[in-house]
Amino acid sequence: MQAEQAKAEFTLDDATRVLGEVFAPWVQDLGLTVARIETSPPPDAAADWQPGAVLRMAFSDRLCRHGGIVCGQALMALADTSMVMAILSASSGFRPMTTVDQTTHFLKAVSSSDVLADARVVRLGRTMSFGRVTLSSATDNKPVAMVSSAFAML
């Protein structure tokens, strides 16, 4: 009976399904894929390990502003979506939520490269959850933006 009451783990397949079914069509048009879901620490995890998700946004000229640089709006949408996935992984499944705040610090431009979003849950709460996302160029793995966010859990 206790095993039935325990929440099931949120898997990569679950995340891929949510990405395709829950998000608005324009978010789906960003070409995002879920690369990894982390619900429990690996054996070699640091003491401050946090659950999370890693998403990839495929490079596309359609996401670029003049000069071939991936636009900030696309990067911010990637960060927001990846944080939702991280919270779902920490919650062990789908839970309605809405973004309350997102602060983005752009570090450098990214062009002609996929972008990776490493989203981590800092605090998972009953009514509010908080997280951080590091966006990196997939070409050289150098950070291009840091994002902190807060979500109301509905």
N, CA, C and O atoms as a GROMACS GRO file, in nm:
protein
  616
    1MET      N    1   0.082  -0.119   0.000
    1MET     CA    2   0.000   0.000   0.000
    1MET      C    3   0.086   0.126   0.000
    1MET      O    4   0.056   0.222  -0.070
    2GLN      N    5   0.194   0.126   0.079
    2GLN     CA    6   0.281   0.243   0.084
    2GLN      C    7   0.346   0.270  -0.050
    2GLN      O    8   0.363   0.386  -0.089
    3ALA      N    9   0.383   0.165  -0.123
    3ALA     CA   10   0.446   0.183  -0.254
    3ALA      C   11   0.349   0.250  -0.350
    3ALA      O   12   0.391   0.328  -0.435
    4GLU      N   13   0.219   0.219  -0.338
    4GLU     CA   14   0.120   0.281  -0.426
    4GLU      C   15   0.102   0.429  -0.394
    4GLU      O   16   0.072   0.508  -0.484
    5GLN      N   17   0.121   0.467  -0.267
    5GLN     CA   18   0.103   0.606  -0.226
    5GLN      C   19   0.224   0.691  -0.262
    5GLN      O   20   0.211   0.813  -0.278
    6ALA      N   21   0.342   0.630  -0.276
    6ALA     CA   22   0.461   0.705  -0.312
    6ALA      C   23   0.450   0.756  -0.455
    6ALA      O   24   0.396   0.689  -0.542
    7LYS      N   25   0.501   0.876  -0.476
    7LYS     CA   26   0.497   0.933  -0.611
    7LYS      C   27   0.594   0.858  -0.702
    7LYS      O   28   0.702   0.817  -0.660
    8ALA      N   29   0.553   0.841  -0.825
    8ALA     CA   30   0.641   0.779  -0.924
    8ALA      C   31   0.746   0.881  -0.967
    8ALA      O   32   0.723   1.001  -0.959
    9GLU      N   33   0.858   0.832  -1.010
    9GLU     CA   34   0.964   0.922  -1.057
    9GLU      C   35   0.924   0.985  -1.190
    9GLU      O   36   0.865   0.919  -1.276
   10PHE      N   37   0.955   1.112  -1.206
   10PHE     CA   38   0.931   1.185  -1.330
   10PHE      C   39   1.045   1.150  -1.425
   10PHE      O   40   1.161   1.180  -1.396
   11THR      N   41   1.014   1.086  -1.537
   11THR     CA   42   1.116   1.033  -1.627
   11THR      C   43   1.138   1.124  -1.748
   11THR      O   44   1.065   1.220  -1.770
   12LEU      N   45   1.239   1.090  -1.824
   12LEU     CA   46   1.267   1.160  -1.949
   12LEU      C   47   1.148   1.149  -2.045
   12LEU      O   48   1.114   1.245  -2.113
   13ASP      N   49   1.086   1.032  -2.050
   13ASP     CA   50   0.967   1.014  -2.135
   13ASP      C   51   0.852   1.104  -2.088
   13ASP      O   52   0.782   1.163  -2.170
   14ASP      N   53   0.833   1.114  -1.957
   14ASP     CA   54   0.730   1.203  -1.903
   14ASP      C   55   0.758   1.347  -1.943
   14ASP      O   56   0.667   1.420  -1.985
   15ALA      N   57   0.882   1.388  -1.930
   15ALA     CA   58   0.920   1.527  -1.964
   15ALA      C   59   0.898   1.555  -2.112
   15ALA      O   60   0.848   1.662  -2.147
   16THR      N   61   0.933   1.463  -2.197
   16THR     CA   62   0.913   1.480  -2.340
   16THR      C   63   0.764   1.491  -2.373
   16THR      O   64   0.724   1.571  -2.457
   17ARG      N   65   0.683   1.409  -2.306
   17ARG     CA   66   0.538   1.414  -2.327
   17ARG      C   67   0.482   1.549  -2.282
   17ARG      O   68   0.402   1.609  -2.353
   18VAL      N   69   0.522   1.597  -2.164
   18VAL     CA   70   0.474   1.726  -2.113
   18VAL      C   71   0.516   1.839  -2.208
   18VAL      O   72   0.437   1.929  -2.236
   19LEU      N   73   0.639   1.834  -2.256
   19LEU     CA   74   0.688   1.936  -2.348
   19LEU      C   75   0.600   1.944  -2.472
   19LEU      O   76   0.573   2.053  -2.522
   20GLY      N   77   0.556   1.830  -2.522
   20GLY     CA   78   0.474   1.827  -2.642
   20GLY      C   79   0.326   1.853  -2.621
   20GLY      O   80   0.257   1.893  -2.714
   21GLU      N   81   0.277   1.832  -2.499
   21GLU     CA   82   0.133   1.842  -2.474
   21GLU      C   83   0.090   1.965  -2.394
   21GLU      O   84  -0.024   2.010  -2.409
   22VAL      N   85   0.176   2.019  -2.312
   22VAL     CA   86   0.135   2.124  -2.218
   22VAL      C   87   0.171   2.265  -2.265
   22VAL      O   88   0.095   2.359  -2.244
   23PHE      N   89   0.285   2.279  -2.328
   23PHE     CA   90   0.334   2.412  -2.364
   23PHE      C   91   0.268   2.465  -2.491
   23PHE      O   92   0.224   2.388  -2.576
   24ALA      N   93   0.263   2.596  -2.501
   24ALA     CA   94   0.203   2.664  -2.616
   24ALA      C   95   0.276   2.627  -2.745
   24ALA      O   96   0.395   2.595  -2.741
   25PRO      N   97   0.206   2.630  -2.858
   25PRO     CA   98   0.270   2.596  -2.985
   25PRO      C   99   0.395   2.678  -3.016
   25PRO      O  100   0.491   2.625  -3.073
   26TRP      N  101   0.396   2.806  -2.980
   26TRP     CA  102   0.515   2.887  -3.011
   26TRP      C  103   0.635   2.841  -2.928
   26TRP      O  104   0.749   2.855  -2.974
   27VAL      N  105   0.613   2.786  -2.808
   27VAL     CA  106   0.724   2.730  -2.729
   27VAL      C  107   0.772   2.602  -2.797
   27VAL      O  108   0.893   2.577  -2.804
   28GLN      N  109   0.680   2.522  -2.846
   28GLN     CA  110   0.718   2.401  -2.918
   28GLN      C  111   0.798   2.434  -3.044
   28GLN      O  112   0.884   2.357  -3.085
   29ASP      N  113   0.768   2.549  -3.105
   29ASP     CA  114   0.841   2.592  -3.226
   29ASP      C  115   0.986   2.627  -3.198
   29ASP      O  116   1.064   2.644  -3.292
   30LEU      N  117   1.025   2.640  -3.071
   30LEU     CA  118   1.164   2.671  -3.038
   30LEU      C  119   1.257   2.553  -3.064
   30LEU      O  120   1.379   2.569  -3.064
   31GLY      N  121   1.202   2.436  -3.086
   31GLY     CA  122   1.284   2.318  -3.114
   31GLY      C  123   1.355   2.265  -2.990
   31GLY      O  124   1.470   2.222  -2.998
   32LEU      N  125   1.287   2.268  -2.876
   32LEU     CA  126   1.347   2.221  -2.751
   32LEU      C  127   1.339   2.070  -2.740
   32LEU      O  128   1.241   2.008  -2.783
   33THR      N  129   1.442   2.011  -2.681
   33THR     CA  130   1.441   1.870  -2.646
   33THR      C  131   1.490   1.857  -2.502
   33THR      O  132   1.572   1.936  -2.456
   34VAL      N  133   1.438   1.757  -2.434
   34VAL     CA  134   1.481   1.730  -2.297
   34VAL      C  135   1.598   1.634  -2.305
   34VAL      O  136   1.583   1.519  -2.349
   35ALA      N  137   1.714   1.680  -2.262
   35ALA     CA  138   1.834   1.598  -2.268
   35ALA      C  139   1.850   1.510  -2.145
   35ALA      O  140   1.898   1.397  -2.154
   36ARG      N  141   1.807   1.564  -2.029
   36ARG     CA  142   1.829   1.490  -1.904
   36ARG      C  143   1.731   1.538  -1.797
   36ARG      O  144   1.700   1.657  -1.788
   37ILE      N  145   1.684   1.446  -1.716
   37ILE     CA  146   1.604   1.475  -1.598
   37ILE      C  147   1.680   1.415  -1.480
   37ILE      O  148   1.722   1.299  -1.485
   38GLU      N  149   1.698   1.494  -1.374
   38GLU     CA  150   1.772   1.445  -1.258
   38GLU      C  151   1.685   1.457  -1.133
   38GLU      O  152   1.662   1.566  -1.082
   39THR      N  153   1.636   1.342  -1.087
   39THR     CA  154   1.546   1.340  -0.972
   39THR      C  155   1.616   1.296  -0.843
   39THR      O  156   1.564   1.321  -0.733
   40SER      N  157   1.731   1.233  -0.855
   40SER     CA  158   1.807   1.192  -0.736
   40SER      C  159   1.956   1.209  -0.765
   40SER      O  160   1.999   1.197  -0.880
   41PRO      N  161   2.034   1.237  -0.662
   41PRO     CA  162   2.176   1.265  -0.683
   41PRO      C  163   2.253   1.142  -0.731
   41PRO      O  164   2.228   1.030  -0.685
   42PRO      N  165   2.346   1.163  -0.822
   42PRO     CA  166   2.434   1.052  -0.863
   42PRO      C  167   2.530   1.019  -0.748
   42PRO      O  168   2.544   1.098  -0.655
   43PRO      N  169   2.594   0.905  -0.753
   43PRO     CA  170   2.682   0.863  -0.644
   43PRO      C  171   2.792   0.964  -0.611
   43PRO      O  172   2.832   0.978  -0.495
   44ASP      N  173   2.842   1.035  -0.710
   44ASP     CA  174   2.952   1.129  -0.689
   44ASP      C  175   2.904   1.274  -0.673
   44ASP      O  176   2.982   1.367  -0.692
   45ALA      N  177   2.776   1.293  -0.640
   45ALA     CA  178   2.718   1.427  -0.633
   45ALA      C  179   2.778   1.509  -0.519
   45ALA      O  180   2.814   1.456  -0.413
   46ALA      N  181   2.789   1.638  -0.544
   46ALA     CA  182   2.835   1.731  -0.441
   46ALA      C  183   2.728   1.744  -0.333
   46ALA      O  184   2.611   1.712  -0.356
   47ALA      N  185   2.768   1.791  -0.217
   47ALA     CA  186   2.676   1.805  -0.104
   47ALA      C  187   2.561   1.901  -0.135
   47ALA      O  188   2.452   1.887  -0.079
   48ASP      N  189   2.584   1.997  -0.224
   48ASP     CA  190   2.480   2.095  -0.257
   48ASP      C  191   2.403   2.059  -0.384
   48ASP      O  192   2.342   2.147  -0.447
   49TRP      N  193   2.404   1.931  -0.424
   49TRP     CA  194   2.333   1.886  -0.543
   49TRP      C  195   2.185   1.923  -0.534
   49TRP      O  196   2.126   1.918  -0.426
   50GLN      N  197   2.126   1.959  -0.648
   50GLN     CA  198   1.984   1.994  -0.654
   50GLN      C  199   1.919   1.922  -0.772
   50GLN      O  200   1.984   1.904  -0.875
   51PRO      N  201   1.792   1.880  -0.758
   51PRO     CA  202   1.724   1.815  -0.870
   51PRO      C  203   1.708   1.913  -0.986
   51PRO      O  204   1.704   2.034  -0.965
   52GLY      N  205   1.698   1.860  -1.106
   52GLY     CA  206   1.685   1.951  -1.219
   52GLY      C  207   1.661   1.883  -1.350
   52GLY      O  208   1.626   1.765  -1.359
   53ALA      N  209   1.682   1.963  -1.455
   53ALA     CA  210   1.660   1.918  -1.592
   53ALA      C  211   1.757   1.992  -1.683
   53ALA      O  212   1.796   2.106  -1.656
   54VAL      N  213   1.794   1.925  -1.790
   54VAL     CA  214   1.878   1.987  -1.893
   54VAL      C  215   1.801   1.980  -2.024
   54VAL      O  216   1.762   1.872  -2.069
   55LEU      N  217   1.779   2.096  -2.084
   55LEU     CA  218   1.711   2.105  -2.214
   55LEU      C  219   1.806   2.162  -2.317
   55LEU      O  220   1.900   2.234  -2.284
   56ARG      N  221   1.781   2.128  -2.442
   56ARG     CA  222   1.860   2.178  -2.555
   56ARG      C  223   1.768   2.253  -2.649
   56ARG      O  224   1.660   2.205  -2.684
   57MET      N  225   1.811   2.372  -2.691
   57MET     CA  226   1.740   2.447  -2.794
   57MET      C  227   1.827   2.443  -2.919
   57MET      O  228   1.938   2.495  -2.922
   58ALA      N  229   1.773   2.380  -3.022
   58ALA     CA  230   1.847   2.366  -3.147
   58ALA      C  231   1.864   2.503  -3.214
   58ALA      O  232   1.772   2.585  -3.214
   59PHE      N  233   1.981   2.525  -3.268
   59PHE     CA  234   2.006   2.652  -3.337
   59PHE      C  235   1.917   2.661  -3.461
   59PHE      O  236   1.898   2.564  -3.534
   60SER      N  237   1.864   2.780  -3.482
   60SER     CA  238   1.783   2.808  -3.600
   60SER      C  239   1.796   2.956  -3.632
   60SER      O  240   1.794   3.040  -3.542
   61ASP      N  241   1.809   2.988  -3.759
   61ASP     CA  242   1.812   3.128  -3.801
   61ASP      C  243   1.685   3.201  -3.758
   61ASP      O  244   1.687   3.323  -3.738
   62ARG      N  245   1.575   3.128  -3.745
   62ARG     CA  246   1.447   3.188  -3.705
   62ARG      C  247   1.451   3.243  -3.561
   62ARG      O  248   1.368   3.326  -3.524
   63LEU      N  249   1.548   3.196  -3.481
   63LEU     CA  250   1.561   3.241  -3.342
   63LEU      C  251   1.664   3.352  -3.327
   63LEU      O  252   1.695   3.394  -3.216
   64CYS      N  253   1.715   3.400  -3.439
   64CYS     CA  254   1.823   3.499  -3.434
   64CYS      C  255   1.773   3.639  -3.466
   64CYS      O  256   1.681   3.659  -3.545
   65ARG      N  257   1.836   3.734  -3.402
   65ARG     CA  258   1.812   3.874  -3.437
   65ARG      C  259   1.914   3.912  -3.543
   65ARG      O  260   1.995   3.829  -3.584
   66HIS      N  261   1.909   4.036  -3.587
   66HIS     CA  262   2.003   4.085  -3.688
   66HIS      C  263   2.146   4.055  -3.644
   66HIS      O  264   2.183   4.082  -3.529
   67GLY      N  265   2.224   4.002  -3.733
   67GLY     CA  266   2.363   3.970  -3.702
   67GLY      C  267   2.385   3.824  -3.664
   67GLY      O  268   2.497   3.786  -3.631
   68GLY      N  269   2.279   3.742  -3.668
   68GLY     CA  270   2.296   3.599  -3.644
   68GLY      C  271   2.310   3.560  -3.497
   68GLY      O  272   2.355   3.450  -3.467
   69ILE      N  273   2.273   3.648  -3.406
   69ILE     CA  274   2.284   3.620  -3.262
   69ILE      C  275   2.148   3.570  -3.211
   69ILE      O  276   2.044   3.630  -3.239
   70VAL      N  277   2.151   3.460  -3.137
   70VAL     CA  278   2.027   3.406  -3.080
   70VAL      C  279   1.965   3.514  -2.992
   70VAL      O  280   2.032   3.569  -2.904
   71CYS      N  281   1.837   3.543  -3.014
   71CYS     CA  282   1.773   3.655  -2.944
   71CYS      C  283   1.744   3.621  -2.797
   71CYS      O  284   1.723   3.506  -2.760
   72GLY      N  285   1.745   3.726  -2.717
   72GLY     CA  286   1.721   3.712  -2.575
   72GLY      C  287   1.585   3.653  -2.542
   72GLY      O  288   1.571   3.579  -2.444
   73GLN      N  289   1.484   3.686  -2.623
   73GLN     CA  290   1.350   3.633  -2.597
   73GLN      C  291   1.349   3.480  -2.604
   73GLN      O  292   1.285   3.414  -2.522
   74ALA      N  293   1.419   3.424  -2.702
   74ALA     CA  294   1.425   3.278  -2.716
   74ALA      C  295   1.502   3.217  -2.598
   74ALA      O  296   1.463   3.113  -2.545
   75LEU      N  297   1.610   3.283  -2.557
   75LEU     CA  298   1.688   3.234  -2.442
   75LEU      C  299   1.605   3.237  -2.314
   75LEU      O  300   1.613   3.144  -2.233
   76MET      N  301   1.527   3.342  -2.295
   76MET     CA  302   1.444   3.353  -2.175
   76MET      C  303   1.333   3.248  -2.175
   76MET      O  304   1.299   3.193  -2.070
   77ALA      N  305   1.275   3.221  -2.291
   77ALA     CA  306   1.172   3.116  -2.301
   77ALA      C  307   1.233   2.979  -2.273
   77ALA      O  308   1.170   2.895  -2.208
   78LEU      N  309   1.354   2.955  -2.321
   78LEU     CA  310   1.424   2.829  -2.293
   78LEU      C  311   1.446   2.816  -2.143
   78LEU      O  312   1.423   2.709  -2.086
   79ALA      N  313   1.491   2.921  -2.077
   79ALA     CA  314   1.517   2.916  -1.933
   79ALA      C  315   1.388   2.888  -1.856
   79ALA      O  316   1.387   2.806  -1.765
   80ASP      N  317   1.281   2.956  -1.892
   80ASP     CA  318   1.152   2.938  -1.824
   80ASP      C  319   1.102   2.796  -1.840
   80ASP      O  320   1.059   2.734  -1.743
   81THR      N  321   1.106   2.744  -1.960
   81THR     CA  322   1.059   2.609  -1.988
   81THR      C  323   1.144   2.505  -1.916
   81THR      O  324   1.091   2.408  -1.862
   82SER      N  325   1.274   2.525  -1.915
   82SER     CA  326   1.361   2.428  -1.848
   82SER      C  327   1.338   2.429  -1.697
   82SER      O  328   1.348   2.325  -1.632
   83MET      N  329   1.307   2.547  -1.640
   83MET     CA  330   1.280   2.552  -1.497
   83MET      C  331   1.151   2.480  -1.463
   83MET      O  332   1.142   2.415  -1.359
   84VAL      N  333   1.051   2.491  -1.549
   84VAL     CA  334   0.927   2.415  -1.528
   84VAL      C  335   0.961   2.265  -1.523
   84VAL      O  336   0.913   2.194  -1.436
   85MET      N  337   1.041   2.219  -1.616
   85MET     CA  338   1.079   2.077  -1.620
   85MET      C  339   1.155   2.036  -1.494
   85MET      O  340   1.135   1.927  -1.441
   86ALA      N  341   1.241   2.124  -1.445
   86ALA     CA  342   1.316   2.094  -1.323
   86ALA      C  343   1.222   2.081  -1.204
   86ALA      O  344   1.238   1.991  -1.121
   87ILE      N  345   1.125   2.171  -1.194
   87ILE     CA  346   1.029   2.166  -1.084
   87ILE      C  347   0.944   2.039  -1.094
   87ILE      O  348   0.915   1.975  -0.993
   88LEU      N  349   0.903   2.003  -1.215
   88LEU     CA  350   0.826   1.880  -1.233
   88LEU      C  351   0.908   1.758  -1.191
   88LEU      O  352   0.854   1.665  -1.132
   89SER      N  353   1.038   1.759  -1.222
   89SER     CA  354   1.122   1.645  -1.182
   89SER      C  355   1.133   1.638  -1.030
   89SER      O  356   1.131   1.529  -0.973
   90ALA      N  357   1.146   1.754  -0.964
   90ALA     CA  358   1.154   1.756  -0.818
   90ALA      C  359   1.021   1.720  -0.753
   90ALA      O  360   1.017   1.668  -0.642
   91SER      N  361   0.910   1.750  -0.823
   91SER     CA  362   0.775   1.721  -0.772
   91SER      C  363   0.730   1.580  -0.806
   91SER      O  364   0.624   1.537  -0.761
   92SER      N  365   0.808   1.508  -0.884
   92SER     CA  366   0.776   1.372  -0.928
   92SER      C  367   0.650   1.365  -1.014
   92SER      O  368   0.575   1.268  -1.008
   93GLY      N  369   0.627   1.469  -1.094
   93GLY     CA  370   0.514   1.464  -1.185
   93GLY      C  371   0.455   1.601  -1.212
   93GLY      O  372   0.498   1.701  -1.155
   94PHE      N  373   0.357   1.603  -1.301
   94PHE     CA  374   0.297   1.730  -1.342
   94PHE      C  375   0.225   1.798  -1.228
   94PHE      O  376   0.156   1.734  -1.148
   95ARG      N  377   0.244   1.927  -1.222
   95ARG     CA  378   0.180   2.012  -1.122
   95ARG      C  379   0.162   2.149  -1.187
   95ARG      O  380   0.260   2.206  -1.236
   96PRO      N  381   0.040   2.203  -1.188
   96PRO     CA  382   0.022   2.336  -1.249
   96PRO      C  383   0.102   2.442  -1.174
   96PRO      O  384   0.112   2.439  -1.052
   97MET      N  385   0.158   2.536  -1.249
   97MET     CA  386   0.238   2.645  -1.191
   97MET      C  387   0.240   2.760  -1.288
   97MET      O  388   0.203   2.745  -1.405
   98THR      N  389   0.283   2.875  -1.240
   98THR     CA  390   0.298   2.991  -1.327
   98THR      C  391   0.420   3.071  -1.283
   98THR      O  392   0.451   3.079  -1.164
   99THR      N  393   0.487   3.129  -1.379
   99THR     CA  394   0.604   3.210  -1.349
   99THR      C  395   0.562   3.338  -1.278
   99THR      O  396   0.470   3.407  -1.322
  100VAL      N  397   0.629   3.367  -1.168
  100VAL     CA  398   0.604   3.490  -1.092
  100VAL      C  399   0.714   3.592  -1.122
  100VAL      O  400   0.687   3.712  -1.134
  101ASP      N  401   0.836   3.544  -1.135
  101ASP     CA  402   0.950   3.633  -1.158
  101ASP      C  403   1.059   3.557  -1.231
  101ASP      O  404   1.083   3.438  -1.207
  102GLN      N  405   1.126   3.627  -1.322
  102GLN     CA  406   1.242   3.570  -1.390
  102GLN      C  407   1.341   3.682  -1.414
  102GLN      O  408   1.309   3.782  -1.479
  103THR      N  409   1.460   3.666  -1.361
  103THR     CA  410   1.566   3.765  -1.380
  103THR      C  411   1.676   3.701  -1.462
  103THR      O  412   1.729   3.596  -1.425
  104THR      N  413   1.710   3.763  -1.573
  104THR     CA  414   1.810   3.709  -1.663
  104THR      C  415   1.930   3.803  -1.672
  104THR      O  416   1.915   3.923  -1.695
  105HIS      N  417   2.048   3.746  -1.655
  105HIS     CA  418   2.173   3.820  -1.673
  105HIS      C  419   2.242   3.761  -1.795
  105HIS      O  420   2.289   3.647  -1.792
  106PHE      N  421   2.248   3.839  -1.903
  106PHE     CA  422   2.314   3.793  -2.026
  106PHE      C  423   2.464   3.817  -2.011
  106PHE      O  424   2.508   3.927  -1.980
  107LEU      N  425   2.542   3.713  -2.035
  107LEU     CA  426   2.687   3.719  -2.017
  107LEU      C  427   2.762   3.741  -2.147
  107LEU      O  428   2.860   3.815  -2.151
  108LYS      N  429   2.716   3.677  -2.252
  108LYS     CA  430   2.779   3.692  -2.384
  108LYS      C  431   2.683   3.644  -2.491
  108LYS      O  432   2.591   3.568  -2.464
  109ALA      N  433   2.706   3.690  -2.611
  109ALA     CA  434   2.620   3.651  -2.723
  109ALA      C  435   2.649   3.507  -2.763
  109ALA      O  436   2.760   3.456  -2.745
  110VAL      N  437   2.547   3.443  -2.817
  110VAL     CA  438   2.564   3.308  -2.871
  110VAL      C  439   2.511   3.310  -3.014
  110VAL      O  440   2.402   3.359  -3.041
  111SER      N  441   2.590   3.255  -3.104
  111SER     CA  442   2.549   3.248  -3.245
  111SER      C  443   2.595   3.116  -3.304
  111SER      O  444   2.697   3.059  -3.263
  112SER      N  445   2.518   3.067  -3.400
  112SER     CA  446   2.549   2.943  -3.472
  112SER      C  447   2.576   2.825  -3.379
  112SER      O  448   2.664   2.744  -3.405
  113SER      N  449   2.498   2.816  -3.271
  113SER     CA  450   2.517   2.706  -3.176
  113SER      C  451   2.384   2.672  -3.110
  113SER      O  452   2.301   2.759  -3.085
  114ASP      N  453   2.366   2.542  -3.081
  114ASP     CA  454   2.257   2.503  -2.993
  114ASP      C  455   2.286   2.565  -2.856
  114ASP      O  456   2.400   2.600  -2.826
  115VAL      N  457   2.182   2.578  -2.775
  115VAL     CA  458   2.197   2.632  -2.640
  115VAL      C  459   2.147   2.527  -2.542
  115VAL      O  460   2.040   2.469  -2.561
  116LEU      N  461   2.225   2.504  -2.436
  116LEU     CA  462   2.189   2.411  -2.330
  116LEU      C  463   2.140   2.488  -2.209
  116LEU      O  464   2.198   2.590  -2.173
  117ALA      N  465   2.034   2.441  -2.148
  117ALA     CA  466   1.980   2.502  -2.026
  117ALA      C  467   1.990   2.400  -1.914
  117ALA      O  468   1.925   2.295  -1.919
  118ASP      N  469   2.069   2.429  -1.813
  118ASP     CA  470   2.082   2.343  -1.695
  118ASP      C  471   2.003   2.410  -1.583
  118ASP      O  472   2.049   2.506  -1.523
  119ALA      N  473   1.883   2.357  -1.556
  119ALA     CA  474   1.791   2.416  -1.458
  119ALA      C  475   1.796   2.336  -1.328
  119ALA      O  476   1.791   2.213  -1.330
  120ARG      N  477   1.805   2.408  -1.216
  120ARG     CA  478   1.813   2.345  -1.084
  120ARG      C  479   1.712   2.406  -0.988
  120ARG      O  480   1.693   2.527  -0.984
  121VAL      N  481   1.647   2.320  -0.912
  121VAL     CA  482   1.550   2.366  -0.813
  121VAL      C  483   1.625   2.402  -0.686
  121VAL      O  484   1.692   2.319  -0.626
  122VAL      N  485   1.613   2.528  -0.646
  122VAL     CA  486   1.678   2.575  -0.524
  122VAL      C  487   1.589   2.547  -0.404
  122VAL      O  488   1.636   2.505  -0.298
  123ARG      N  489   1.459   2.569  -0.422
  123ARG     CA  490   1.362   2.540  -0.315
  123ARG      C  491   1.229   2.501  -0.378
  123ARG      O  492   1.172   2.576  -0.457
  124LEU      N  493   1.181   2.385  -0.341
  124LEU     CA  494   1.050   2.337  -0.386
  124LEU      C  495   0.954   2.353  -0.269
  124LEU      O  496   0.970   2.290  -0.165
  125GLY      N  497   0.854   2.438  -0.288
  125GLY     CA  498   0.759   2.462  -0.181
  125GLY      C  499   0.618   2.425  -0.220
  125GLY      O  500   0.590   2.391  -0.336
  126ARG      N  501   0.528   2.432  -0.123
  126ARG     CA  502   0.388   2.400  -0.145
  126ARG      C  503   0.320   2.507  -0.229
  126ARG      O  504   0.237   2.476  -0.314
  127THR      N  505   0.355   2.636  -0.205
  127THR     CA  506   0.290   2.746  -0.278
  127THR      C  507   0.385   2.821  -0.370
  127THR      O  508   0.341   2.883  -0.467
  128MET      N  509   0.516   2.816  -0.342
  128MET     CA  510   0.616   2.884  -0.425
  128MET      C  511   0.737   2.793  -0.442
  128MET      O  512   0.773   2.719  -0.351
  129SER      N  513   0.798   2.800  -0.559
  129SER     CA  514   0.923   2.727  -0.584
  129SER      C  515   1.021   2.822  -0.650
  129SER      O  516   0.981   2.916  -0.719
  130PHE      N  517   1.151   2.797  -0.628
  130PHE     CA  518   1.255   2.886  -0.676
  130PHE      C  519   1.364   2.805  -0.745
  130PHE      O  520   1.392   2.691  -0.707
  131GLY      N  521   1.424   2.866  -0.847
  131GLY     CA  522   1.528   2.793  -0.919
  131GLY      C  523   1.627   2.883  -0.988
  131GLY      O  524   1.614   3.005  -0.989
  132ARG      N  525   1.728   2.818  -1.044
  132ARG     CA  526   1.831   2.888  -1.120
  132ARG      C  527   1.860   2.807  -1.246
  132ARG      O  528   1.852   2.684  -1.247
  133VAL      N  529   1.894   2.880  -1.351
  133VAL     CA  530   1.925   2.816  -1.479
  133VAL      C  531   2.055   2.875  -1.532
  133VAL      O  532   2.074   2.997  -1.530
  134THR      N  533   2.142   2.789  -1.579
  134THR     CA  534   2.262   2.834  -1.650
  134THR      C  535   2.243   2.797  -1.797
  134THR      O  536   2.226   2.680  -1.830
  135LEU      N  537   2.247   2.898  -1.884
  135LEU     CA  538   2.239   2.875  -2.028
  135LEU      C  539   2.381   2.876  -2.082
  135LEU      O  540   2.460   2.966  -2.052
  136SER      N  541   2.414   2.775  -2.163
  136SER     CA  542   2.550   2.762  -2.218
  136SER      C  543   2.544   2.733  -2.367
  136SER      O  544   2.449   2.671  -2.416
  137SER      N  545   2.645   2.778  -2.437
  137SER     CA  546   2.660   2.745  -2.578
  137SER      C  547   2.701   2.598  -2.586
  137SER      O  548   2.795   2.557  -2.519
  138ALA      N  549   2.632   2.520  -2.668
  138ALA     CA  550   2.665   2.378  -2.683
  138ALA      C  551   2.798   2.360  -2.756
  138ALA      O  552   2.860   2.254  -2.745
  139THR      N  553   2.842   2.462  -2.829
  139THR     CA  554   2.968   2.452  -2.903
  139THR      C  555   3.089   2.447  -2.811
  139THR      O  556   3.177   2.363  -2.828
  140ASP      N  557   3.093   2.538  -2.713
  140ASP     CA  558   3.211   2.545  -2.625
  140ASP      C  559   3.176   2.527  -2.477
  140ASP      O  560   3.265   2.533  -2.392
  141ASN      N  561   3.049   2.505  -2.446
  141ASN     CA  562   3.001   2.485  -2.309
  141ASN      C  563   3.027   2.606  -2.218
  141ASN      O  564   3.030   2.591  -2.095
  142LYS      N  565   3.046   2.724  -2.276
  142LYS     CA  566   3.066   2.844  -2.195
  142LYS      C  567   2.931   2.908  -2.165
  142LYS      O  568   2.844   2.914  -2.252
  143PRO      N  569   2.913   2.957  -2.042
  143PRO     CA  570   2.786   3.020  -2.005
  143PRO      C  571   2.757   3.144  -2.090
  143PRO      O  572   2.846   3.224  -2.118
  144VAL      N  573   2.631   3.158  -2.130
  144VAL     CA  574   2.587   3.276  -2.204
  144VAL      C  575   2.486   3.358  -2.125
  144VAL      O  576   2.464   3.475  -2.154
  145ALA      N  577   2.422   3.296  -2.022
  145ALA     CA  578   2.327   3.368  -1.937
  145ALA      C  579   2.306   3.292  -1.807
  145ALA      O  580   2.320   3.170  -1.801
  146MET      N  581   2.272   3.369  -1.704
  146MET     CA  582   2.233   3.313  -1.574
  146MET      C  583   2.093   3.364  -1.544
  146MET      O  584   2.064   3.482  -1.563
  147VAL      N  585   2.007   3.275  -1.497
  147VAL     CA  586   1.867   3.310  -1.475
  147VAL      C  587   1.824   3.262  -1.337
  147VAL      O  588   1.854   3.149  -1.297
  148SER      N  589   1.752   3.347  -1.265
  148SER     CA  590   1.688   3.304  -1.140
  148SER      C  591   1.538   3.326  -1.158
  148SER      O  592   1.496   3.420  -1.224
  149SER      N  593   1.460   3.237  -1.098
  149SER     CA  594   1.316   3.247  -1.119
  149SER      C  595   1.238   3.199  -0.999
  149SER      O  596   1.287   3.124  -0.914
  150ALA      N  597   1.113   3.245  -0.994
  150ALA     CA  598   1.018   3.204  -0.889
  150ALA      C  599   0.889   3.164  -0.958
  150ALA      O  600   0.846   3.226  -1.054
  151PHE      N  601   0.827   3.059  -0.907
  151PHE     CA  602   0.703   3.006  -0.963
  151PHE      C  603   0.599   2.992  -0.853
  151PHE      O  604   0.630   2.945  -0.743
  152ALA      N  605   0.476   3.032  -0.883
  152ALA     CA  606   0.364   3.004  -0.793
  152ALA      C  607   0.312   2.866  -0.827
  152ALA      O  608   0.285   2.835  -0.943
  153MET      N  609   0.297   2.783  -0.724
  153MET     CA  610   0.246   2.648  -0.743
  153MET      C  611   0.094   2.657  -0.727
  153MET      O  612   0.044   2.696  -0.622
  154LEU      N  613   0.022   2.620  -0.832
  154LEU     CA  614  -0.124   2.637  -0.833
  154LEU      C  615  -0.197   2.514  -0.783
  154LEU      O  616  -0.320   2.513  -0.778
   0.00000   0.00000   0.00000
